[in-house]
Amino acid sequence: MEFQTAVFYRIALCEIQQTTFDGEFGMEAGAPHVAGSHTVRVGLFVTCLVDMFRPSAAFATVRLLEEAGCEVVVPAAQTCCGQPAYNSGDRETARAIAKQVIAAFETFPHVVVPSGSCAAMIVKHYPGLFDAETEPSWRARAEGLASRTSELTAFLADSLGVDFSGRAYPRRVTYHDSCSSVRELGIASQPRALLKSMDGLTLAEMTDRDVCCGFGGAFALKYSEISNAIVSQKVERVVETGAEVLTGADLGCLMNIAGKLAREGRAVEVRHIAEVLAGDDSEPGLCEEK
């Protein structure tokens, strides 16, 4: 089997060698505290943006889940969640993609997504793609997957009871709430609780922390002037906090904000929350040169 993208290639290599990511990330240092015993099988939905633009966020996610006692599997048959097609009104393509994702993750008791946007697509919108009368089987399968799917920080905090006391991250950090995470999934306290549990981390909340960053997928292309105005305001709110690091759970938002910060010459490092929680600074921040 060929793996053409970074995440699938390196995870497949680990499986072939019968190793884990422990050696690569040094998991013995500062391991998190986990409430109870969790030996659960988790299917990781990597997401397109993470796979193509920030594989380090996927590797950090694997580390976090394995540290918490999970067996992590990355199904090679997974594809895009179908959100671009869905948001563009192409429901037939979205349905076809959803069927493939449902089939790829059907055997997993838990599916974890390092993105509120993609998680919301599966949890909130997959069931509605299938009519309960004409396609009862697919509707039931979609509802089943929706019930087993969690955004990463919610899974760590709510399902596993993880905290990261003992892992040092002595930096001033601000957190961006993505629209999908906070509005569709109601996730806001979980990422903050995880960040605050890290030794030495100072969480500096920005004004209007839950206001959109202006990305919105195709919105940024169709309405670029409006998008730029929105992200300009977001950048000002980030800089006002005096934070060294901006983090969040949606790579689309982070790439959008990081791009604007870089174009304006603002010295704020941007990282996915999985990288921060894993203490992984092996890659430069988003839009930074190596």
C-alpha atoms as one frame of an Amber mdcrd trajectory, in Angstrom:
protein
   0.000   0.000   0.000   1.304   3.445  -0.894   0.991   6.430   1.418   1.445
   9.705  -0.425   1.019  12.145   2.442   3.168  12.710   5.491   0.809  11.499
   8.194  -0.142   8.214   6.562   3.416   7.475   5.420   5.003   7.952   8.836
   2.232   6.212  10.757   2.375   3.293   8.320   6.149   3.154   8.789   5.697
   2.912  12.555   3.177   0.102  12.120   5.507  -1.786   9.763   8.383  -1.450
  12.223   6.054  -2.350  15.124   7.098   0.775  16.974   5.284   3.803  18.325
   5.926   7.526  18.365   7.497   7.299  21.839  11.084   7.589  20.688  10.418
  10.430  18.300   8.662  12.581  20.867  10.376  11.514  24.110   7.118  10.575
  25.786   8.793   9.543  29.040   9.167  13.187  30.149   6.281  15.067  31.745
   3.559  12.534  30.975   0.012  13.787  31.666  -2.210  12.633  34.498  -5.168
  10.527  33.416  -8.278   9.928  35.516  -8.736   6.180  35.772  -7.601   3.529
  33.314  -8.308   4.004  29.627  -7.464   1.269  27.192  -9.662   2.330  24.314
  -9.370   1.948  20.585  -9.506   5.275  18.788  -9.829   6.011  15.095  -8.010
   9.254  14.254  -9.626  11.436  11.604  -6.588  13.435  10.532  -8.335  16.174
   8.442  -7.121  17.512   5.105  -5.443  20.670   6.392  -3.534  18.878   9.132
  -2.410  16.147   6.760  -1.281  18.482   4.002  -0.071  21.562   5.897   0.675
  20.624   9.525   1.432  16.903   9.980   3.149  17.731  13.274  -0.312  18.430
  14.730  -1.372  14.880  13.828   1.756  13.341  15.345   1.220  15.397  18.495
  -2.393  14.174  18.601  -1.226  10.574  18.397   1.205  11.223  21.228  -1.470
  12.762  23.460  -3.889   9.895  22.879  -1.286   7.185  23.355  -0.065   8.827
  26.560  -3.641   8.656  27.808  -3.697   4.904  27.193  -5.451   4.820  23.831
  -4.681   2.517  20.937  -4.639   4.882  17.963  -5.427   3.748  14.431  -5.406
   5.940  11.328  -7.611   4.329   8.654  -5.969   4.780   5.266  -9.388   4.848
   3.559 -10.395   8.127   5.179 -10.866  11.184   2.995 -11.993  14.765   3.397
 -15.014  15.118   5.694 -16.931  16.687   2.786 -17.386  20.096   4.362 -16.241
  22.129   1.306 -18.833  20.416  -0.874 -21.506  20.681   1.827 -20.935  24.392
   2.397 -21.028  25.015  -1.352 -24.432  23.353  -1.668 -23.184  20.195  -3.393
 -25.049  17.746  -1.202 -24.616  14.772  -3.540 -20.820  14.985  -3.356 -21.025
  15.571   0.390 -23.190  12.449   0.745 -20.760  10.346  -1.261 -17.830  11.506
   0.856 -19.786  10.969   4.068 -20.529   7.370   3.079 -16.817   6.683   2.614
 -15.927   8.256   5.970 -18.729   6.377   7.744 -17.505   3.077   6.311 -13.851
   3.817   7.165 -14.604   4.512  10.845 -17.514   2.157  11.464 -15.605  -0.311
  13.645 -14.152   2.239  16.082 -15.811   2.861  19.454 -14.281   6.348  19.478
 -13.357   8.689  16.636 -11.213  11.709  17.511 -10.748  14.778  15.315  -8.122
  17.509  15.911 -10.492  20.089  14.428 -13.785  21.515  15.644 -14.809  22.258
  12.081 -14.456  18.713  10.753 -15.810  17.218  13.970 -18.897  19.429  13.687
 -19.420  18.311  10.093 -19.544  14.676  11.204 -21.464  15.200  14.437 -23.976
  17.855  13.366 -24.405  17.472   9.605 -23.778  13.862   8.557 -27.129  12.514
   9.833 -29.053  15.193   7.942 -27.478  14.133   4.651 -29.553  10.934   4.679
 -33.339  10.795   4.675 -34.675   8.566   7.438 -37.424   7.198   5.186 -35.556
   6.601   1.927 -32.143   5.696   3.382 -32.813   4.450   6.917 -29.667   2.320
   7.025 -27.312   5.156   6.083 -29.131   7.521   8.419 -28.609   5.104  11.307
 -24.954   4.599  10.402 -24.403   8.364  10.206 -26.062   8.866  13.582 -23.904
   6.096  15.028 -20.693   7.732  13.817 -21.885  11.135  15.045 -22.469   9.724
  18.532 -18.947   8.245  18.665 -17.063  11.269  17.315 -15.333  13.867  19.485
 -13.146  16.914  18.958  -9.691  16.314  20.445  -9.745  18.652  23.462 -13.255
  17.581  24.454 -12.225  13.921  24.285  -9.106  14.500  26.392 -10.866  16.624
  29.004 -14.372  15.151  29.152 -13.956  11.518  28.173 -10.480  10.772  29.545
 -10.118  13.350  32.321  -6.569  14.250  31.287  -4.529  17.062  32.788  -0.971
  18.094  32.018   0.411  19.068  35.403   4.044  18.022  35.350   4.561  19.029
  31.722   6.256  22.415  31.505   5.346  25.067  28.942   6.589  28.346  30.471
   5.118  30.720  27.905   2.349  33.299  27.630  -0.400  31.820  25.441  -3.705
  33.055  24.029  -6.442  30.783  22.661  -8.698  31.365  19.638 -12.171  29.803
  19.696 -13.191  28.656  16.244 -16.791  29.244  15.220 -17.465  25.526  14.747
 -15.989  24.540  18.101 -17.722  27.110  20.254 -21.024  27.556  18.388 -21.767
  24.128  16.930 -20.085  21.899  19.528 -20.171  24.131  22.609 -16.458  23.606
  23.276 -14.744  26.442  25.147 -13.828  25.394  28.693 -12.086  22.141  27.750
  -9.082  23.509  25.818  -8.573  26.192  28.460  -8.625  23.680  31.307  -6.015
  21.568  29.516  -3.772  24.564  28.825  -4.068  25.903  32.374  -3.023  22.527
  33.775   0.437  22.833  32.174   3.253  23.964  34.447   4.345  27.539  33.825
   1.803  28.340  31.122   0.069  31.712  31.410  -3.235  31.892  29.560  -3.935
  35.452  28.406  -7.495  35.766  27.118  -8.066  38.095  24.194 -10.972  40.517
  23.900 -13.751  39.126  21.682 -12.112  35.721  21.919 -15.052  33.945  20.268
 -15.358  36.327  17.298 -14.737  34.792  13.850 -11.240  35.066  12.362 -12.603
  35.671   8.861 -11.536  32.368   7.306 -14.688  30.334   6.767 -13.152  28.201
   4.016 -14.417  29.451   0.654 -15.673  32.624   2.350 -12.108  33.955   2.469
 -11.882  33.533  -1.309 -15.335  34.782  -2.270 -15.308  37.761   0.084 -11.614
  38.480   0.492 -12.011  42.131   1.487 -14.462  41.298   4.266 -12.302  38.363
   5.352  -9.227  40.571   5.519 -11.054  43.176   7.607 -12.188  40.507  10.075
  -8.751  38.889  10.439  -7.163  42.331  10.839  -9.321  42.898  13.902  -8.507
  39.430  15.212  -4.765  40.096  14.868  -5.126  43.272  16.919  -6.902  41.344
  19.664  -4.134  38.714  19.656  -1.329  41.271  19.861  -3.074  43.153  22.684
  -2.708  40.103  24.947   1.077  40.226  24.805   1.065  36.489  24.133   4.121
  34.757  22.740   1.995  31.937  21.335  -1.430  31.828  19.699  -3.076  28.435
  19.741  -6.414  26.910  18.776  -8.007  23.665  17.666  -8.795  24.522  14.023
  -5.927  24.696  11.585  -7.885  26.748   9.029  -8.337  29.558  11.545  -4.744
  29.319  12.712  -3.341  29.428   9.179  -5.498  32.448   8.385  -4.415  34.360
  11.482  -0.775  33.257  11.166  -0.669  34.493   7.581  -1.929  37.912   8.587
   0.476  38.095  11.533   3.382  37.211   9.247   2.415  39.744   6.570   2.307
  42.465   9.218   5.582  41.389  10.791   4.021  40.544  14.168   6.175  38.288
  16.341   3.566  35.825  17.598   4.163  32.085  17.243   1.118  30.128  16.046
   0.660  26.450  16.894  -2.120  23.881  16.974  -3.189  23.081  20.531  -2.090
  19.460  20.141   1.481  20.641  19.648   1.293  22.898  22.711  -0.172  20.181
  24.944   2.399  17.668  23.710   5.192  20.182  24.334   6.303  19.693  20.739
   8.274  22.647  19.347  10.127  20.554  16.785   8.572  22.462  13.877   8.553
  26.259  13.417   5.283  28.015  14.081   2.810  28.373  11.232   4.034  30.697
   8.466   7.523  30.776   9.991  10.610  29.780   8.017  12.746  26.872   9.159
